[in-house]
Amino acid sequence: MAPPPVALTGLELIPGLQGSDNAGMPMLALGGLPRGNALQLRRPYVADLSAVTDADPGAGKLRWNNVSPASATVLYIDDVATDSTSLVATWASLTVGGYVYVQGAADTAHRANWQKWQVTSVTAATGYAKIGVSLQASAGAFTDGDTVELTIQQPTPSPGVDRNVVNTLSVASGSVTLDCSLGDYFKLAPTANVTGWTITNVPPACSLMIEFTQDTTARTVAWPASFKWAGGTAGAVSAASGAKDLLAMTTLDGGATWRATLAKAFA
């Protein structure tokens, strides 16, 4: 069986445009997924892990709101990069569903460390911006004072997916990962209870459909807190072996909230 499709991070370098392993043009700027316009490309910043408070982190600095940066939900980013580039206009145009990439600076020991975030909110403050984020992928870990590169990208323009494709989901350690960049339609035949969901690459607005096929052992499905159900009561998947249910979910705010309904027991 062929492996399932895997979304690219966008930080992959184009071989023909790089002079070494540590420099080059990232795929996100040349039409790789996601395909939104790159508002800022590899702007130099300094990682600030000395605090997690909501404040301007200082000239040319980037701060996370969690002592474990990969668990952050907000990035505090100074308005001006260390190369004196102002990002004030960028904050004004960046939309929910866009992306923020943080990567160790070229030719440093921490080049292999990176994070890909999806934007959930944008708030301009005095001298800095507060960017609500959801982690999409990462590698390694930054330390205080690391020099990093900041890339900011708009969401993939709609329509940005192949609506003729039905993707198969799976349960791994109780969690289901759903990548919105792969399409609108999904199937899930759970082989274990579903205890968590990771929904990535969410555009500003989209509607998804997931067909559930129940196992011979009745599996339960827990839903994300972001799901808001018609009638106010969360749906429960059918327990009968082979039963087919259909989940419809729509977001109008980049995945912060999903309006969900569950139709059950299709013949």
Backbone torsions as a table, in degrees:
resi	resn	phi	psi	omega
1	MET	NA	134.5	179.2
2	ALA	-68.2	145.8	179.1
3	PRO	-67.3	152.9	178.7
4	PRO	-65.6	153.3	179.0
5	PRO	-63.8	143.4	-180.0
6	VAL	-120.7	129.1	179.5
7	ALA	-73.2	141.8	176.3
8	LEU	-76.3	157.0	178.3
9	THR	-78.7	-25.4	-174.1
10	GLY	95.1	-15.2	-179.9
11	LEU	-89.8	-4.0	179.0
12	GLU	-60.7	135.3	-178.1
13	LEU	-88.5	142.2	177.9
14	ILE	-78.7	117.1	-173.7
15	PRO	-53.7	-40.6	-177.3
16	GLY	-70.2	-10.2	-176.0
17	LEU	-118.0	17.1	179.1
18	GLN	-122.2	141.1	-179.4
19	GLY	-92.4	-16.8	178.4
20	SER	-157.3	-178.3	179.6
21	ASP	-69.2	-14.7	-172.1
22	ASN	-109.4	3.1	-179.1
23	ALA	-142.6	152.7	178.1
24	GLY	153.3	-175.3	-178.7
25	MET	-97.9	119.6	-179.9
26	PRO	-69.7	148.9	-177.3
27	MET	-57.9	-31.8	-176.9
28	LEU	-59.3	-26.0	-178.4
29	ALA	-86.5	-5.9	-173.9
30	LEU	-123.9	23.3	175.2
31	GLY	98.7	2.4	174.0
32	GLY	-71.6	163.0	179.4
33	LEU	-75.0	141.1	-11.4
34	PRO	-71.1	161.3	-169.2
35	ARG	-107.2	16.9	178.2
36	GLY	-67.0	159.9	179.8
37	ASN	-64.2	132.6	176.5
38	ALA	-80.4	110.7	-178.6
39	LEU	-77.9	-36.6	175.7
40	GLN	-138.8	139.8	-175.6
41	LEU	-126.4	111.4	172.6
42	ARG	57.1	46.8	176.3
43	ARG	-75.8	136.6	-176.4
44	PRO	-78.2	131.7	176.6
45	TYR	-138.5	172.1	176.3
46	VAL	-120.8	130.4	179.6
47	ALA	-71.6	128.9	177.9
48	ASP	-112.5	103.5	176.6
49	LEU	-108.5	16.9	-178.4
50	SER	-80.0	-14.7	-178.9
51	ALA	-156.4	165.3	177.6
52	VAL	-126.3	8.9	-174.7
53	THR	-74.9	155.5	177.4
54	ASP	-77.5	97.6	-179.4
55	ALA	-165.9	164.3	173.9
56	ASP	-62.4	119.8	-176.5
57	PRO	-70.9	-9.5	-178.5
58	GLY	115.1	163.5	-174.9
59	ALA	-54.8	123.2	175.2
60	GLY	68.5	24.1	-175.8
61	LYS	-116.4	156.8	178.1
62	LEU	-126.5	132.0	-177.6
63	ARG	-128.2	148.2	175.0
64	TRP	-105.1	152.5	-178.9
65	ASN	-91.8	19.7	179.7
66	ASN	-142.7	140.7	179.5
67	VAL	-63.5	-22.1	170.9
68	SER	-103.4	96.9	-172.2
69	PRO	-50.4	-35.8	-178.9
70	ALA	-67.4	-14.0	178.5
71	SER	-100.2	7.0	-177.6
72	ALA	-67.3	155.8	173.5
73	THR	-120.8	-9.8	178.3
74	VAL	-140.5	137.5	171.3
75	LEU	-107.9	132.3	174.8
76	TYR	-104.8	114.8	-171.2
77	ILE	-123.8	123.8	177.5
78	ASP	-60.1	148.6	-176.2
79	ASP	-67.4	-19.3	-173.6
80	VAL	-126.8	125.5	177.5
81	ALA	-71.1	169.3	-178.7
82	THR	-70.0	-12.7	174.1
83	ASP	-93.1	14.1	176.9
84	SER	74.1	11.1	175.8
85	THR	-75.5	127.5	177.4
86	SER	-85.9	135.5	178.9
87	LEU	-107.7	12.7	-177.7
88	VAL	-58.1	-46.1	179.7
89	ALA	-66.6	-29.6	178.3
90	THR	-64.5	-44.5	179.5
91	TRP	-60.9	-35.8	-177.9
92	ALA	-68.6	-28.7	-176.4
93	SER	-101.5	-18.8	-178.6
94	LEU	-64.8	131.5	-177.3
95	THR	-112.3	156.2	176.5
96	VAL	-58.0	138.0	-175.5
97	GLY	99.8	-11.2	176.7
98	GLY	-74.3	-170.5	-173.5
99	TYR	-134.7	145.7	171.2
100	VAL	-122.5	125.6	178.0
101	TYR	-111.7	131.5	175.0
102	VAL	-121.6	124.3	-177.6
103	GLN	-138.6	144.2	175.4
104	GLY	-55.1	142.5	-176.1
105	ALA	-62.3	152.0	178.7
106	ALA	-59.2	145.5	177.1
107	ASP	61.8	32.6	172.9
108	THR	-122.1	163.7	-178.5
109	ALA	-68.8	-18.9	-178.3
110	HIS	-104.5	22.7	179.0
111	ARG	-58.3	-34.2	-176.2
112	ALA	-74.7	-6.7	178.3
113	ASN	-87.0	130.8	-179.3
114	TRP	-156.4	160.2	175.8
115	GLN	-139.8	141.1	173.2
116	LYS	-119.1	120.4	-177.6
117	TRP	-117.0	145.3	169.6
118	GLN	-102.6	139.0	-174.7
119	VAL	-80.6	128.3	176.8
120	THR	-110.0	-17.6	176.7
121	SER	-164.0	156.2	178.0
122	VAL	-135.4	121.3	179.6
123	THR	-130.4	119.9	176.8
124	ALA	-83.8	129.0	177.0
125	ALA	-118.8	-176.8	-178.6
126	THR	-76.0	106.4	176.9
127	GLY	86.8	-5.5	-178.7
128	TYR	-157.2	172.9	177.6
129	ALA	-122.7	147.2	174.5
130	LYS	-108.3	110.1	-175.7
131	ILE	-107.6	109.0	173.8
132	GLY	-69.1	135.1	-172.4
133	VAL	-142.0	159.6	172.7
134	SER	-130.9	124.3	-176.2
135	LEU	-67.5	130.4	178.3
136	GLN	-101.0	-38.6	-179.6
137	ALA	-168.3	158.4	179.7
138	SER	-163.7	166.1	174.0
139	ALA	-150.1	139.1	178.5
140	GLY	70.1	-169.9	-178.5
141	ALA	-147.3	139.6	178.2
142	PHE	-86.4	156.7	173.5
143	THR	-123.3	162.6	-177.7
144	ASP	-58.6	130.1	178.3
145	GLY	91.0	-4.1	176.7
146	ASP	-60.3	139.0	171.5
147	THR	-84.0	131.5	-174.9
148	VAL	-132.6	166.0	174.4
149	GLU	-113.8	135.2	-178.2
150	LEU	-112.4	123.7	175.6
151	THR	-121.2	135.8	-176.8
152	ILE	-126.1	131.0	-172.2
153	GLN	-135.2	140.8	174.8
154	GLN	-72.9	164.1	176.9
155	PRO	-63.1	159.0	173.1
156	THR	-62.6	127.1	178.7
157	PRO	-58.8	144.2	176.9
158	SER	-90.9	145.2	-6.2
159	PRO	-75.7	136.9	-176.4
160	GLY	-123.4	13.9	-177.8
161	VAL	-135.4	161.7	177.1
162	ASP	-88.7	107.3	-176.4
163	ARG	-81.7	4.3	175.3
164	ASN	-94.1	0.3	-175.2
165	VAL	-105.3	135.7	171.6
166	VAL	-110.3	118.9	-176.7
167	ASN	-98.4	144.6	-179.9
168	THR	-97.6	126.6	177.1
169	LEU	-95.6	163.3	177.6
170	SER	-144.8	164.3	179.0
171	VAL	-104.5	125.3	177.6
172	ALA	-128.5	116.2	-178.0
173	SER	54.3	37.5	177.5
174	GLY	84.4	-5.1	-174.9
175	SER	-112.6	145.7	175.6
176	VAL	-113.3	127.9	176.2
177	THR	-104.0	123.3	-178.5
178	LEU	-118.5	117.5	-179.0
179	ASP	-102.4	108.5	-175.8
180	CYS	-65.6	-19.4	-179.8
181	SER	-72.2	-11.0	-178.0
182	LEU	-86.1	-17.9	-179.0
183	GLY	151.6	-171.1	-177.3
184	ASP	-106.5	-17.1	-171.4
185	TYR	-119.9	135.1	-175.2
186	PHE	-140.0	155.5	173.1
187	LYS	-125.5	144.2	177.3
188	LEU	-140.5	121.3	172.8
189	ALA	-114.6	88.0	-171.7
190	PRO	-63.3	135.7	176.3
191	THR	-106.3	3.9	177.2
192	ALA	-157.7	164.6	176.3
193	ASN	-62.7	139.8	178.4
194	VAL	-93.1	117.4	-178.3
195	THR	-110.1	-9.9	-179.7
196	GLY	-160.6	159.8	179.8
197	TRP	-131.8	144.3	169.6
198	THR	-125.3	114.7	-177.6
199	ILE	-111.6	116.9	-173.1
200	THR	-116.6	164.8	176.3
201	ASN	52.8	46.3	-179.3
202	VAL	-81.1	124.3	175.9
203	PRO	-74.9	175.3	179.6
204	PRO	-56.6	-33.0	177.1
205	ALA	-151.3	140.8	176.1
206	CYS	-167.8	163.1	174.3
207	SER	-125.9	135.0	-178.2
208	LEU	-124.9	153.1	175.2
209	MET	-127.1	133.9	177.5
210	ILE	-127.9	122.0	175.2
211	GLU	-93.0	124.2	176.2
212	PHE	-99.6	135.8	170.9
213	THR	-120.5	116.2	-174.2
214	GLN	-68.9	144.7	179.0
215	ASP	-74.7	169.7	173.4
216	THR	-66.1	-29.4	168.4
217	THR	-96.0	124.4	-175.6
218	ALA	-61.6	118.6	179.5
219	ARG	-101.3	144.1	177.7
220	THR	-101.5	156.9	-179.2
221	VAL	-130.0	120.1	172.9
222	ALA	-92.7	144.0	-174.5
223	TRP	-108.2	152.2	176.9
224	PRO	-63.9	153.4	177.1
225	ALA	-64.0	-21.1	-179.9
226	SER	-74.0	-10.9	178.5
227	PHE	-77.8	125.3	175.2
228	LYS	-115.6	120.2	-167.5
229	TRP	-96.5	143.6	173.2
230	ALA	-58.9	128.3	-178.7
231	GLY	83.4	-7.6	175.5
232	GLY	86.0	-0.2	-178.9
233	THR	-116.7	127.5	-179.2
234	ALA	-65.3	140.8	178.1
235	GLY	-74.5	152.3	175.6
236	ALA	-122.3	127.5	-177.0
237	VAL	-65.6	151.9	-180.0
238	SER	-61.5	146.6	-176.5
239	ALA	-94.4	-18.4	-175.2
240	ALA	-68.4	141.2	179.1
241	SER	-58.1	128.5	178.4
242	GLY	81.1	-1.3	-179.4
243	ALA	-62.5	142.6	-179.5
244	LYS	-114.9	124.8	176.1
245	ASP	-119.3	158.2	-178.8
246	LEU	-129.6	118.1	177.5
247	LEU	-96.6	127.0	173.9
248	ALA	-112.3	129.5	-176.9
249	MET	-139.7	135.4	-177.0
250	THR	-132.7	135.8	172.5
251	THR	-120.9	143.2	175.0
252	LEU	-120.2	6.9	-177.0
253	ASP	-136.6	38.0	175.2
254	GLY	67.9	24.3	176.5
255	GLY	94.9	-1.5	176.5
256	ALA	-64.1	-33.7	178.1
257	THR	-138.2	137.6	174.8
258	TRP	-120.5	127.1	172.5
259	ARG	-86.4	120.4	-170.0
260	ALA	-126.3	143.5	170.9
261	THR	-137.4	149.1	179.9
262	LEU	-126.3	113.8	174.1
263	ALA	-93.2	134.3	-167.1
264	LYS	-119.4	154.8	167.9
265	ALA	56.7	54.7	173.9
266	PHE	-68.6	140.7	-178.4
267	ALA	-70.1	NA	NA
